[in-house]
Amino acid sequence: MPSTYEPIATTTLGSSNANITFSSIPSSYTDLRFVVTGTSLSAFETLLVRFNSDTGSNYSQTRIVGTGAAAQSQRETSATSIRVGTSAGFGSTVTSFITMDLFSYAGSTNKTVLADISSDRNGAGSVEKIVGLWRNTAAITTILINNANQFNTGTTATLYGIKNA
């Protein structure tokens, strides 16, 4: 990672788990980057991302997905989470890579998220790009990413703070 990125915390799952959570996030950075690499117990999982335990209808997202054979887009407003990986999603045998950038996460405006998920299925991979919004002006202090059918053992998640972005 560039020198402006500072690892805040890393989690490597010792057993399968539905949730990966980072809490007590300091407000001393300008932006955050959340990176997950791993697999799921079942293929094509929808990953749900929430901030500060907010389960209200305060999230929106626009998504575009390409598989090499087809493309699709979707928009959702008044959602209870940001959905990542609905089509390109984690697989049970295919490792996926997710990055999520959280801009001005400690600022006093609504929070903007840019997420990417990529996976390769022996040349038939997929890419998904998501722009999300959390309609809340509170600083992000907790990030939860949920996989209904659980992340496999060995899945790794790292949260980076970005200095002076």
Backbone as a ProteinNet text record, in pm:
[ID]
protein_1_A
[PRIMARY]
MPSTYEPIATTTLGSSNANITFSSIPSSYTDLRFVVTGTSLSAFETLLVRFNSDTGSNYSQTRIVGTGAAAQSQRETSATSIRVGTSAGFGSTVTSFITMDLFSYAGSTNKTVLADISSDRNGAGSVEKIVGLWRNTAAITTILINNANQFNTGTTATLYGIKNA
[TERTIARY]
83.9	0	88.7	38.6	114.4	143.8	242.5	283.3	175.4	75.6	-34.3	-136.7	-124.8	-215.6	-152	-229.2	-180	-275.8	-227.1	-316.4	-368.1	-499.9	-561.9	-584	-637.2	-664.4	-676.1	-639.1	-652.6	-715.3	-806.2	-869.4	-854.9	-806.6	-805.9	-890.7	-995.5	-1089.7	-1029.5	-1034.9	-988.6	-1095.7	-1219.8	-1331.8	-1432.9	-1526	-1625.4	-1709	-1750.3	-1824.7	-1907.7	-2025	-2112.1	-2071	-2002.6	-1972.7	-1824.7	-1782.3	-1651.6	-1680.8	-1631	-1659.7	-1531	-1522.8	-1417.6	-1486.7	-1443.5	-1506	-1398.9	-1442.6	-1352.6	-1257.2	-1310.4	-1228.9	-1193.6	-1064.6	-1026	-1065.4	-1082.3	-1122.9	-1003.5	-883.4	-761.5	-715.6	-794.3	-759.4	-858.3	-823	-916.7	-1016.4	-970.6	-1054.3	-1015.1	-1097.4	-1069.9	-1073.2	-998.2	-1008	-1021.3	-1122.3	-1154	-1128.3	-1045.8	-1009.5	-1041.5	-1113.7	-1147	-1103.8	-1035.9	-998	-1040.2	-1116.7	-1157.1	-1264.4	-1324	-1430.5	-1548.1	-1657.6	-1780.2	-1814.8	-1897.9	-1942.3	-2033.1	-2100.7	-2186	-2153.3	-2182.2	-2151.4	-2251.5	-2208.3	-2290.1	-2363.7	-2289.2	-2347	-2362.5	-2463.1	-2479.5	-2415.8	-2321.4	-2258.2	-2327.7	-2359.4	-2426.6	-2329.9	-2321.2	-2231.9	-2315.3	-2286.5	-2356	-2253.8	-2292.7	-2206.2	-2274.5	-2195.5	-2241.4	-2369.2	-2385.4	-2502.8	-2634.8	-2631.2	-2751.7	-2822.2	-2941.3	-3021.6	-3143.1	-3145.9	-3256	-3243.9	-3343.1	-3345.7	-3268.1	-3140.3	-3056.6	-2946.2	-2955.3	-2850.9	-2907.7	-2822.5	-2856	-2734.3	-2757.3	-2644.4	-2684.1	-2583.7	-2595.6	-2485.9	-2519.6	-2428	-2423.2	-2303.3	-2286.4	-2201	-2240.7	-2174.3	-2143.1	-2023.9	-1986.1	-1927.6	-1972.5	-1924.3	-1844.3	-1829.6	-1766.4	-1869.1	-1983.2	-2091.6	-2212.2	-2226.1	-2342.5	-2306.6	-2386.1	-2371	-2508.3	-2508.1	-2634	-2607.8	-2711.5	-2700.6	-2825.7	-2812.6	-2924.3	-2906.2	-3017.6	-3015.9	-3112	-3072.1	-3157.1	-3150.1	-3265.4	-3271.8	-3345.3	-3328.6	-3394.3	-3371.4	-3249.3	-3212.4	-3161.9	-3154.1	-3106.5	-2958.5	-2891.2	-2747.4	-2701.2	-2570.4	-2513.6	-2484.8	-2538.3	-2522	-2402.5	-2312.7	-2190.9	-2184.9	-2155.1	-2133.9	-2259.2	-2363.4	-2487.5	-2477.6	-2398.7	-2384.3	-2242.5	-2146.3	-2006.7	-1959	-2044.8	-2018.1	-1916.3	-1894.3	-1802.7	-1846.7	-1752.9	-1783.8	-1728.5	-1774.9	-1728.6	-1591.2	-1554.9	-1423.4	-1342.5	-1400.4	-1332.8	-1305.2	-1179	-1142.8	-1185.4	-1246.6	-1287.8	-1208	-1199.5	-1124.8	-1217.7	-1239.2	-1326.2	-1244.5	-1260.3	-1208	-1324.6	-1321.9	-1426.2	-1359.5	-1378.3	-1324.6	-1436.1	-1409.5	-1505.6	-1446.8	-1510.4	-1457.9	-1510.3	-1421.4	-1456.6	-1541.3	-1499.3	-1576.5	-1600.2	-1515	-1530.6	-1591.6	-1622.8	-1678.7	-1823.8	-1879.7	-2016.3	-2117.9	-2084.7	-2177.9	-2212.8	-2309	-2341.1	-2216.1	-2208.3	-2088	-2101.7	-1999.8	-1995.9	-1900.1	-1940.9	-1863.6	-1844.6	-1723.8	-1694.9	-1640.7	-1707.6	-1667.4	-1644.5	-1548.3	-1516.3	-1510.8	-1562.3	-1545.3	-1507.7	-1404.9	-1354.8	-1333.5	-1362.9	-1335.4	-1308.9	-1233.3	-1199.6	-1244.4	-1321.3	-1368.3	-1307.4	-1175.8	-1102.2	-1128.3	-1112.1	-1129.2	-1270.2	-1364.4	-1502.7	-1538	-1455.3	-1473.8	-1578.4	-1582.2	-1678.1	-1621.8	-1675.4	-1636.1	-1763.2	-1767.7	-1882.3	-1831	-1892.3	-1859.7	-1984.7	-1968.3	-2081.2	-2047.2	-2140.1	-2131.7	-2243	-2205.5	-2303.8	-2308	-2417.2	-2435.9	-2498.8	-2442	-2503.4	-2552	-2682.4	-2741.3	-2739.9	-2621.5	-2601.9	-2478.2	-2481.5	-2369.8	-2275.1	-2301.8	-2214.8	-2084.8	-1977.4	-1851.2	-1867.9	-1807.6	-1811.6	-1712.1	-1763.2	-1677.8	-1680.8	-1779.9	-1792.5	-1833.2	-1767.6	-1801.7	-1832.8	-1949.2	-1989	-2009.3	-1947.3	-1976.8	-2030.6	-2149.8	-2221.6	-2235.6	-2210.8	-2228.2	-2324.8	-2447.6	-2552.8	-2510.8	-2431.8	-2388.6	-2246.1	-2191.9	-2064.9	-1941.2	-1843.6	-1711	-1639.1	-1558.6	-1480	-1363.3	-1315.9	-1192.8	-1081.2	-999.5	-888.1	-919.1	-1046.8	-1081	-1012.6	-953	-879.4	-942.5	-954.7	-1005.9	-909.5	-876.9	-788.8	-854.5	-847.4	-896	-774.5	-768.1	-659.4	-713.1	-636.3	-662.5	-578.6	-636.1	-563.2	-533.5	-406.2	-361.3	-352.5	-403.5	-387.2	-426.4	-540.2	-586.3	-631.1
-117.9	0	124.7	234.6	359.3	404.6	491.4	535.9	615.9	663.9	736.3	642.2	511.9	411.8	355.1	352	297.2	188.6	64.3	-41.9	-9.1	-13.9	7.4	-126.6	-224	-356.2	-458.9	-583.3	-695.2	-812	-880.8	-1000.6	-1113.3	-1228	-1349.6	-1450.9	-1498.7	-1587.8	-1725	-1767.5	-1899.6	-2005.6	-1960.9	-2050.4	-1971	-2041	-1971.5	-1879.5	-1766.7	-1667.4	-1583.5	-1541.5	-1459.8	-1313.4	-1266.3	-1123.9	-1097.7	-987.6	-929	-786.9	-750.7	-619.5	-550.5	-422	-336.5	-227.6	-208.3	-108.2	-19.7	82.8	180.3	240.5	272.9	330	473.8	507	643.7	743	868.3	971.5	1051.5	998.2	1072.1	1061.6	1001.2	987.7	1067.6	1090.4	1160.9	1063.7	941.9	841.2	703.7	604.3	465.4	377.5	268.2	162.8	30.3	-46.8	-176	-279.6	-381.3	-481.9	-620.1	-701	-838.3	-931.6	-1040.5	-1144	-1277.2	-1355.4	-1484.9	-1552.7	-1652.7	-1730.5	-1740.8	-1794.3	-1811.7	-1959.3	-1997.9	-2137.2	-2174	-2075.1	-2098	-1994.6	-2027.9	-1938.5	-1823.6	-1714.5	-1598.4	-1539.9	-1507.7	-1447.7	-1297.8	-1244.1	-1100.3	-1058.4	-967.7	-914.9	-784.7	-766.8	-647.2	-567.4	-436.8	-349.8	-247.6	-234.6	-136.4	-60.6	60.7	145.8	178	179.1	220.1	149.5	24.3	-57.3	0.2	82.3	143.6	43.8	-1.2	-92.1	-22.1	111.2	187.9	195.8	252.3	265.7	389.3	392.8	511	490.7	384	350.6	352.2	388.8	382.6	330.6	271.3	230.1	217.7	235.6	208.8	109.8	5.9	-104.9	-133.9	-168	-216.3	-342.4	-445.7	-575.8	-620.5	-672.9	-731.8	-869.6	-966.6	-1103.8	-1150.2	-1066.3	-1108.7	-1157.4	-1205.2	-1253	-1160.1	-1087.6	-1000.9	-886.5	-782.1	-668.3	-633.5	-581.4	-538.4	-423.4	-349.3	-242	-244.3	-185.3	-182.5	-63.8	-7.5	103.8	71.3	109	83.5	204.9	249.3	360.1	313.8	384.5	351.9	207.2	161	24.5	23.1	-95.1	-108.8	-145	-146.7	-172.9	-141.6	-139.5	-132.5	-276.1	-317.2	-454.8	-461.2	-553.2	-571.9	-717.9	-745.2	-883.5	-959.6	-894.5	-967.1	-1054.6	-1014.8	-1095.8	-1147.3	-1062.5	-1101.4	-1173.4	-1188.6	-1225.9	-1331.9	-1349.4	-1450	-1586.6	-1673.6	-1810.2	-1906.1	-2029.5	-2128.5	-2182.8	-2178.1	-2227	-2120.5	-2004.3	-1897.3	-1782.3	-1747.6	-1637.1	-1505.7	-1421.3	-1289	-1183.5	-1066.2	-954.1	-833.5	-778	-661	-545.8	-428.1	-306	-209.7	-138.5	-40.1	85.8	197	325	406.2	459.3	540.6	680.9	775.4	910.5	998.8	1080	1175.1	1106.4	989.8	905.8	970.4	1065	1129.6	1268.5	1309.8	1442.3	1452.4	1572	1598.4	1598.4	1532.1	1519.9	1371.9	1343	1204.1	1134.5	1003.8	927.9	857.9	876.6	817	698.5	591.6	468.1	428.8	385.4	329.9	190.1	87.4	-51.2	-123.5	-215.8	-302.4	-445.3	-538.6	-680.5	-750.4	-832.5	-902.8	-1048.6	-1135.4	-1277.4	-1339.2	-1447.8	-1516.6	-1661.6	-1703.7	-1842.6	-1909.4	-1929.8	-1991.5	-1919.6	-1787.7	-1707.4	-1655.3	-1697.3	-1651.8	-1572.2	-1476.1	-1399.7	-1291.6	-1208.4	-1099	-983.4	-866.2	-743.7	-669.1	-616.3	-537.2	-406.7	-296.9	-164.2	-108.6	-54.8	-2.1	136.6	228.5	358.8	360.2	382.3	378.2	507.8	527.4	645.1	601.5	648.6	632.5	770.1	785.3	915.4	936.8	969.8	995.9	1084.6	1181.2	1274.1	1236.2	1126.5	1081.6	1024.7	1038.2	975.7	823.9	755.1	608.8	556.7	483.7	424.8	272.8	215	69.2	33	-68	-122	-269.9	-312.3	-452.8	-497.8	-608.7	-671.3	-810.1	-839	-962.2	-1047.4	-1176.7	-1275.5	-1379.8	-1382.9	-1469	-1615.5	-1663.6	-1804	-1820.3	-1719.7	-1721.1	-1716.9	-1641.5	-1639.3	-1766.1	-1820.9	-1940.1	-1907.5	-2008.2	-1998.8	-1946.6	-1856.6	-1802	-1671.8	-1632.4	-1503.4	-1394.1	-1298	-1190.8	-1056.4	-972.3	-835.9	-739.5	-631.1	-528.4	-392.2	-311.9	-174.7	-83	6.7	104.4	244.4	324.7	467.1	535.8	635.4	709.8	848.1	882.4	1009.8	1113.5	1231	1344.7	1314.5	1250.3	1216.2	1340.5
0	0	0	-56.2	-54.9	88.4	102.4	236.3	307.2	233.7	298.3	360.2	333.5	390.8	517.3	624	749.6	796.5	814.8	862.6	1002.5	1018.5	1149.2	1217.5	1142.1	1198.9	1086.5	1117.4	1024.5	1098.5	1030.6	1085.2	984.6	1029.3	948.4	1023.7	959.2	1027.7	1053.9	1178.6	1218.9	1202.6	1182	1154.5	1072.4	1009.3	928	1017.5	959.7	1036.6	940.1	981.7	897.6	896.8	1001.3	1013.8	1029.5	971.6	998.5	1043.6	1161.2	1218.3	1260	1227.8	1281.3	1361	1484.7	1570.9	1632.9	1704.3	1766	1663.5	1545.6	1438.7	1475.6	1480.7	1516.7	1406.8	1443.7	1346.1	1294.7	1306.7	1275.3	1130.2	1043.8	902.3	818.2	692	605	541.3	508	442.7	495.4	462	499.1	376.2	379.3	278.3	352.6	311.8	370.6	262.2	288.7	189.1	244	164.7	204	91.9	128.1	33	92.8	14.9	68.3	-12.7	50.1	-12.2	84.3	33.2	110.3	116.7	211.5	220.1	103.2	43.5	-72.6	-180.2	-302.6	-414.6	-423.7	-484.7	-517.1	-397.4	-297.2	-178.2	-193.1	-131	-118.3	13	4.8	124.3	161.1	288.3	336.9	422.1	396.8	471.5	547.1	676.4	760.3	843.6	881.2	961.7	1094.4	1201.6	1334.8	1378.3	1340.4	1378.2	1327.5	1222.9	1166.8	1075.4	1114.8	1033.3	973.1	982.2	923.6	772.5	707.2	560.5	517.8	552	531.1	429	349.8	253.7	111.5	17.3	-125.4	-199.4	-316.5	-399.2	-544.3	-628.5	-770.8	-804.3	-878.9	-905.5	-1054.5	-1103.1	-1239.3	-1233.2	-1309.9	-1306	-1448.1	-1467	-1595.5	-1572.7	-1654.2	-1640.4	-1761.2	-1861.5	-1985.4	-2085.4	-2036	-2121.5	-2115	-2005	-1987.4	-1893.7	-1901.9	-1811.4	-1755.6	-1634.9	-1575	-1480.1	-1450.2	-1351.4	-1264.1	-1147.7	-1053.7	-961.8	-918.9	-825	-711.6	-591.1	-474.9	-382.5	-336.8	-241.9	-117.2	-10	117.3	159.1	141.9	180.1	324.7	383	520.3	526.7	411.3	404.5	262.5	243.4	108.9	68.9	-44.8	-91.9	-186.3	-155.7	-234.8	-276.1	-401.5	-444.1	-476.7	-522.3	-550.7	-674.2	-772.4	-892.9	-909.6	-879.2	-893.5	-769.7	-673.1	-536	-505.5	-377.1	-326.9	-375.8	-399.9	-437	-333.5	-338.6	-242.1	-278.8	-403.8	-446.7	-517.6	-539.7	-612.2	-516.5	-502.3	-415.3	-478.4	-399.3	-444.1	-369	-429.9	-373.8	-371.4	-252.5	-236.9	-181.8	-242.4	-182	-165	-55.9	-30.2	25.4	-44.1	0.1	63.6	182.2	257	266.2	198	187.2	300.8	357.6	464.6	571.9	614.1	706	842.7	880	1010.6	997.1	874.9	850.1	893	875.8	922.2	807.9	696.4	584.4	565.2	477.7	445	392.1	408.7	375.4	240.5	155.5	22.8	23.1	-45.3	-50.7	-196.7	-231.9	-363.4	-340.4	-393.7	-370.3	-502.2	-501.2	-614.7	-563.8	-643.3	-613.5	-742.6	-734.5	-852.8	-818.4	-915.4	-897.5	-1033.3	-1033.5	-1158	-1147.6	-1244.1	-1249.1	-1372	-1366.7	-1478.4	-1609.6	-1606.9	-1726.6	-1744.9	-1663.9	-1673.4	-1548.4	-1515	-1392.6	-1404.7	-1303	-1301.7	-1221.1	-1251.5	-1182.5	-1147.3	-1026.8	-984.2	-924.4	-960.8	-907.9	-841.9	-722	-646	-595.4	-611.5	-546.5	-443.4	-317.4	-210.5	-133.1	-63	20.5	152.2	261.7	393.1	433.3	442.6	474.5	625.4	674.7	815.7	828.3	917	931.6	1045.5	1114.9	1223.5	1167.4	1241.6	1203.1	1205.6	1109.3	1106.8	1209.9	1307.8	1412.2	1409.1	1338.4	1327.3	1184.7	1129.7	997.7	1015.4	966.3	968.5	824.7	787.4	658.8	690.5	637.5	668.8	544.3	558.3	453.3	509.1	458.1	514.2	523	428.1	431.6	480.6	541.5	611.8	521.6	570.6	511.1	552.2	462.4	493.5	585.1	654.6	731.7	640.9	692.1	614.4	542.9	537.8	478.6	560.5	491	556	524.1	624.5	608.2	676.4	607.2	663	645.1	749.1	745.4	747.5	647.7	637.2	661.1	730.8	739.4	634.3	567.1	464	518.9	520.9	573.9	462.7	486.9	395.6	252.6	233.9	99.2	24.8
[MASK]
+++++++++++++++++++++++++++++++++++++++++++++++++++++++++++++++++++++++++++++++++++++++++++++++++++++++++++++++++++++++++++++++++++++++++++++++++++++++++++++++++++++

